[in-house]
């Protein structure tokens, strides 16, 4: 018990509170929300570059590869997540007609708790890849017993490879240089 820090208390309280919210939403809605969120992040982190290229070729042209990756990531995440929520809504309506809504509400607690646990896991796995953020939070989380659990779980879900986002930092420099030359030429 000496390793309990405020971070652990707050994280566990939020997991419990949002688990109670899962009772209100029910198992099916919470499950499909969880599948949409975690599955969307997983799919988006693996196929964001391809989606960004498709968007660049078919919808809107972007000059920056990092922007393409981000747009592709967000687009895939939203499409997968919203599709999952829609399927969850349809199945919930069918379940309500069958009379199994009591089981749906009780099981919703567990899925609601799992969903926020996985959101925290993904958040901390992502923050651990950012050196500035890692430096700021490491002091507060060194003695936490929940942080390593969040981190390990999140790393299994998200496999962020920063080399995919921007393979060559020099790709941005000519754009900046050309813009500054245009400004100087107009003076």
Secondary structure, 3 states (H helix, E strand, C coil): CCCCCHHHHHHHHHHHHHHHHHHHHCHHHHHHHHHHHHHHHHHHHHHHHHHHHHHHHHCCCCCCHHHHHHHHHHHHHHHHHHHHHHHHHHHHHHHHHHCCHHHHHHHHHHHHHHHHHHHHHHHHHHHHCCHHHHHHHHHHHCCCCCHHHHHHHHHHHCCCCHHHHCCCCHHHHHHHHHHHHHHHHHC
